[in-house]
Amino acid sequence: ASVHIKLPNLANDMEKFKSIADKYYLQIRGTDGEHSQSKGGVFDISNYRRLGITEVEAVQDMIDGVIALIDAEKSLEAF
């Protein structure tokens, strides 16, 4: 699974961004896929854990991870 999501504040704190993504087995890519840059703070977020888990687990990783990324983005908006 993958989603495109705009996270301009997290883009300025890549250490935090990567930490959250790693916790949920997610990969951060630019808008044009692997090895590309983000455009306007939009990122392609996808699962990097694909084998050895069920489809339900993969989708749940994505859901939980995206929720955590959105929460982090909102917390950075306050600053």
N, CA, C and O atoms as a DFTB+ gen file, in Angstrom:
316 C
 N C O
     1  1       0.844      -1.181       0.000
     2  2       0.000       0.000       0.000
     3  2       0.886       1.239       0.000
     4  3       2.012       1.206       0.497
     5  1       0.380       2.315      -0.551
     6  2       1.101       3.586      -0.480
     7  2       0.113       4.735      -0.535
     8  3      -0.997       4.604      -1.050
     9  1       0.541       5.861       0.006
    10  2      -0.268       7.076      -0.025
    11  2       0.638       8.257      -0.332
    12  3       1.825       8.239      -0.008
    13  1       0.081       9.268      -0.950
    14  2       0.763      10.555      -1.088
    15  2       0.161      11.459      -0.029
    16  3      -1.059      11.579       0.076
    17  1       1.018      12.095       0.754
    18  2       0.545      12.927       1.852
    19  2       1.450      14.148       1.991
    20  3       2.669      14.053       1.851
    21  1       0.835      15.289       2.268
    22  2       1.581      16.540       2.419
    23  2       1.961      16.728       3.884
    24  3       1.097      16.852       4.751
    25  1       3.271      16.746       4.148
    26  2       3.794      16.887       5.505
    27  2       4.945      17.898       5.511
    28  3       6.093      17.523       5.751
    29  1       4.649      19.171       5.249
    30  2       5.726      20.158       5.123
    31  2       6.503      20.407       6.410
    32  3       7.701      20.688       6.359
    33  1       5.848      20.309       7.554
    34  2       6.554      20.542       8.816
    35  2       7.492      19.387       9.151
    36  3       8.616      19.610       9.601
    37  1       7.037      18.163       8.936
    38  2       7.914      17.017       9.173
    39  2       9.072      17.000       8.185
    40  3      10.144      16.480       8.495
    41  1       8.868      17.561       7.010
    42  2       9.953      17.636       6.023
    43  2      11.134      18.425       6.574
    44  3      12.273      18.219       6.155
    45  1      10.865      19.321       7.506
    46  2      11.926      20.119       8.127
    47  2      12.561      19.425       9.330
    48  3      13.509      19.943       9.920
    49  1      12.039      18.255       9.690
    50  2      12.591      17.470      10.802
    51  2      12.666      16.008      10.356
    52  3      11.935      15.154      10.860
    53  1      13.561      15.736       9.403
    54  2      13.636      14.402       8.807
    55  2      14.008      13.323       9.818
    56  3      13.631      12.165       9.642
    57  1      14.736      13.676      10.865
    58  2      15.074      12.683      11.887
    59  2      13.804      12.158      12.559
    60  3      13.636      10.950      12.726
    61  1      12.920      13.067      12.938
    62  2      11.648      12.672      13.558
    63  2      10.783      11.927      12.550
    64  3      10.174      10.911      12.885
    65  1      10.724      12.425      11.316
    66  2       9.945      11.819      10.239
    67  2      10.379      10.361      10.046
    68  3       9.536       9.463      10.026
    69  1      11.672      10.125       9.906
    70  2      12.194       8.772       9.680
    71  2      11.968       7.877      10.890
    72  3      11.696       6.686      10.738
    73  1      12.077       8.438      12.085
    74  2      11.862       7.659      13.301
    75  2      10.435       7.120      13.363
    76  3      10.222       5.952      13.686
    77  1       9.474       7.965      13.057
    78  2       8.073       7.534      13.058
    79  2       7.844       6.511      11.956
    80  3       7.213       5.480      12.189
    81  1       8.348       6.783      10.766
    82  2       8.170       5.854       9.645
    83  2       8.762       4.482       9.978
    84  3       8.129       3.458       9.723
    85  1       9.956       4.457      10.538
    86  2      10.596       3.185      10.880
    87  2       9.783       2.397      11.897
    88  3       9.695       1.172      11.810
    89  1       9.194       3.089      12.855
    90  2       8.401       2.418      13.894
    91  2       7.251       1.615      13.284
    92  3       6.868       0.570      13.811
    93  1       6.705       2.109      12.172
    94  2       5.563       1.453      11.531
    95  2       5.946       0.756      10.225
    96  3       5.081       0.437       9.409
    97  1       7.236       0.522      10.033
    98  2       7.741      -0.202       8.854
    99  2       7.358       0.498       7.554
   100  3       6.984      -0.152       6.578
   101  1       7.453       1.816       7.546
   102  2       7.095       2.599       6.367
   103  2       8.336       3.202       5.729
   104  3       9.318       3.514       6.402
   105  1       8.264       3.356       4.427
   106  2       9.348       3.938       3.644
   107  2       8.898       5.305       3.143
   108  3       7.766       5.468       2.689
   109  1       9.788       6.280       3.229
   110  2       9.511       7.639       2.761
   111  2      10.165       7.811       1.397
   112  3      11.362       7.571       1.238
   113  1       9.379       8.224       0.426
   114  2       9.902       8.479      -0.916
   115  2       9.428       9.846      -1.378
   116  3       8.474      10.409      -0.841
   117  1      10.109      10.360      -2.376
   118  2       9.655      11.592      -3.007
   119  2       8.417      11.326      -3.843
   120  3       8.000      10.178      -3.992
   121  1       7.840      12.359      -4.378
   122  2       6.585      12.220      -5.121
   123  2       6.721      11.417      -6.405
   124  3       5.727      10.902      -6.915
   125  1       7.931      11.302      -6.934
   126  2       8.137      10.518      -8.156
   127  2       8.751       9.157      -7.869
   128  3       9.345       8.547      -8.759
   129  1       8.616       8.671      -6.636
   130  2       9.103       7.345      -6.292
   131  2      10.479       7.357      -5.655
   132  3      10.993       8.397      -5.242
   133  1      11.058       6.169      -5.588
   134  2      12.343       5.978      -4.923
   135  2      13.425       6.871      -5.523
   136  3      13.503       7.042      -6.739
   137  1      14.245       7.431      -4.661
   138  2      15.373       8.303      -5.029
   139  2      14.943       9.619      -5.664
   140  3      15.728      10.254      -6.368
   141  1      13.699      10.036      -5.420
   142  2      13.251      11.336      -5.929
   143  2      13.015      12.275      -4.752
   144  3      12.924      11.845      -3.602
   145  1      12.920      13.543      -5.058
   146  2      12.698      14.563      -4.041
   147  2      11.202      14.794      -3.830
   148  3      10.384      14.547      -4.715
   149  1      10.875      15.270      -2.644
   150  2       9.511      15.695      -2.357
   151  2       9.235      16.990      -3.113
   152  3      10.129      17.816      -3.295
   153  1       8.008      17.154      -3.543
   154  2       7.594      18.402      -4.192
   155  2       6.518      19.051      -3.338
   156  3       5.446      18.480      -3.138
   157  1       6.805      20.244      -2.836
   158  2       5.825      20.963      -2.029
   159  2       5.474      20.285      -0.725
   160  3       4.370      20.459      -0.210
   161  1       6.412      19.505      -0.179
   162  2       6.150      18.818       1.083
   163  2       5.298      17.578       0.948
   164  3       4.834      17.036       1.950
   165  1       5.080      17.110      -0.293
   166  2       4.288      15.897      -0.533
   167  2       5.237      14.707      -0.640
   168  3       6.235      14.755      -1.360
   169  1       4.916      13.652       0.077
   170  2       5.729      12.442       0.099
   171  2       4.889      11.231      -0.274
   172  3       3.677      11.207      -0.058
   173  1       5.549      10.229      -0.836
   174  2       4.950       8.920      -1.099
   175  2       5.369       8.032       0.070
   176  3       6.557       7.770       0.259
   177  1       4.412       7.577       0.840
   178  2       4.666       6.720       1.995
   179  2       4.194       5.316       1.634
   180  3       3.046       5.126       1.231
   181  1       5.083       4.332       1.781
   182  2       4.714       2.954       1.441
   183  2       5.285       1.991       2.476
   184  3       6.187       2.337       3.238
   185  1       4.744       0.784       2.487
   186  2       5.241      -0.258       3.380
   187  2       6.589      -0.761       2.876
   188  3       6.761      -0.962       1.673
   189  1       7.543      -0.967       3.775
   190  2       8.754      -1.659       3.343
   191  2       8.741      -3.102       3.814
   192  3       9.568      -3.900       3.372
   193  1       7.838      -3.447       4.686
   194  2       7.668      -4.831       5.134
   195  2       6.501      -5.401       4.332
   196  3       5.343      -5.069       4.585
   197  1       6.819      -6.263       3.362
   198  2       5.774      -6.765       2.466
   199  2       5.626      -8.281       2.507
   200  3       4.544      -8.807       2.245
   201  1       6.691      -8.976       2.828
   202  2       6.661     -10.436       2.847
   203  2       6.640     -10.939       4.281
   204  3       7.238     -10.338       5.174
   205  1       5.941     -12.052       4.490
   206  2       5.912     -12.660       5.809
   207  2       4.869     -12.089       6.744
   208  3       4.824     -12.452       7.919
   209  1       4.021     -11.192       6.234
   210  2       2.917     -10.654       7.029
   211  2       1.645     -10.740       6.192
   212  3       1.701     -10.892       4.971
   213  1       0.515     -10.642       6.853
   214  2      -0.755     -10.688       6.127
   215  2      -1.072      -9.323       5.527
   216  3      -0.475      -8.311       5.893
   217  1      -2.019      -9.316       4.603
   218  2      -2.471      -8.052       4.020
   219  2      -3.033      -7.140       5.096
   220  3      -2.830      -5.926       5.063
   221  1      -3.738      -7.730       6.048
   222  2      -4.327      -6.952       7.140
   223  2      -3.226      -6.270       7.955
   224  3      -3.353      -5.099       8.311
   225  1      -2.152      -6.996       8.249
   226  2      -1.042      -6.405       9.004
   227  2      -0.384      -5.269       8.231
   228  3      -0.041      -4.237       8.807
   229  1      -0.208      -5.459       6.925
   230  2       0.417      -4.419       6.098
   231  2      -0.438      -3.160       6.073
   232  3       0.077      -2.051       6.218
   233  1      -1.735      -3.331       5.890
   234  2      -2.631      -2.173       5.853
   235  2      -2.705      -1.520       7.233
   236  3      -2.772      -0.295       7.334
   237  1      -2.695      -2.322       8.287
   238  2      -2.740      -1.746       9.637
   239  2      -1.477      -0.949       9.936
   240  3      -1.549       0.108      10.563
   241  1      -0.308      -1.446       9.491
   242  2       0.931      -0.666       9.636
   243  2       0.769       0.694       8.965
   244  3       1.151       1.720       9.528
   245  1       0.199       0.697       7.757
   246  2       0.019       1.943       7.006
   247  2      -0.933       2.883       7.750
   248  3      -0.637       4.066       7.916
   249  1      -2.055       2.364       8.189
   250  2      -3.034       3.192       8.901
   251  2      -2.417       3.796      10.160
   252  3      -2.487       5.006      10.375
   253  1      -1.814       2.946      10.988
   254  2      -1.232       3.425      12.247
   255  2      -0.104       4.420      11.993
   256  3       0.018       5.424      12.695
   257  1       0.717       4.135      10.990
   258  2       1.833       5.021      10.672
   259  2       1.386       6.370      10.156
   260  3       1.927       7.401      10.558
   261  1       0.403       6.376       9.269
   262  2      -0.089       7.642       8.717
   263  2      -0.752       8.475       9.815
   264  3      -0.588       9.695       9.851
   265  1      -1.487       7.835      10.695
   266  2      -2.083       8.562      11.824
   267  2      -0.981       9.194      12.679
   268  3      -1.097      10.354      13.076
   269  1       0.081       8.445      12.963
   270  2       1.192       8.975      13.763
   271  2       1.888      10.132      13.044
   272  3       2.273      11.113      13.680
   273  1       2.050      10.023      11.723
   274  2       2.674      11.101      10.954
   275  2       1.809      12.358      10.965
   276  3       2.322      13.467      11.109
   277  1       0.504      12.186      10.813
   278  2      -0.409      13.334      10.849
   279  2      -0.377      13.996      12.223
   280  3      -0.342      15.222      12.321
   281  1      -0.389      13.189      13.284
   282  2      -0.317      13.744      14.640
   283  2       0.975      14.539      14.841
   284  3       0.956      15.620      15.430
   285  1       2.093      14.005      14.351
   286  2       3.376      14.711      14.472
   287  2       3.363      16.002      13.662
   288  3       3.863      17.029      14.119
   289  1       2.795      15.950      12.469
   290  2       2.695      17.148      11.623
   291  2       1.887      18.231      12.330
   292  3       2.276      19.399      12.338
   293  1       0.764      17.839      12.922
   294  2      -0.078      18.805      13.638
   295  2       0.643      19.390      14.848
   296  3       0.505      20.578      15.139
   297  1       1.409      18.564      15.553
   298  2       2.122      19.072      16.731
   299  2       3.194      20.080      16.332
   300  3       3.490      20.998      17.097
   301  1       3.778      19.924      15.152
   302  2       4.788      20.868      14.676
   303  2       4.172      22.160      14.149
   304  3       4.852      23.184      14.084
   305  1       2.892      22.127      13.772
   306  2       2.206      23.333      13.295
   307  2       2.090      24.371      14.396
   308  3       2.048      25.571      14.124
   309  1       2.038      23.914      15.633
   310  2       1.865      24.821      16.767
   311  2       3.073      25.732      16.965
   312  3       2.977      26.755      17.642
   313  1       4.203      25.365      16.378
   314  2       5.428      26.153      16.566
   315  2       5.588      27.085      15.449
   316  3       6.557      27.843      15.413
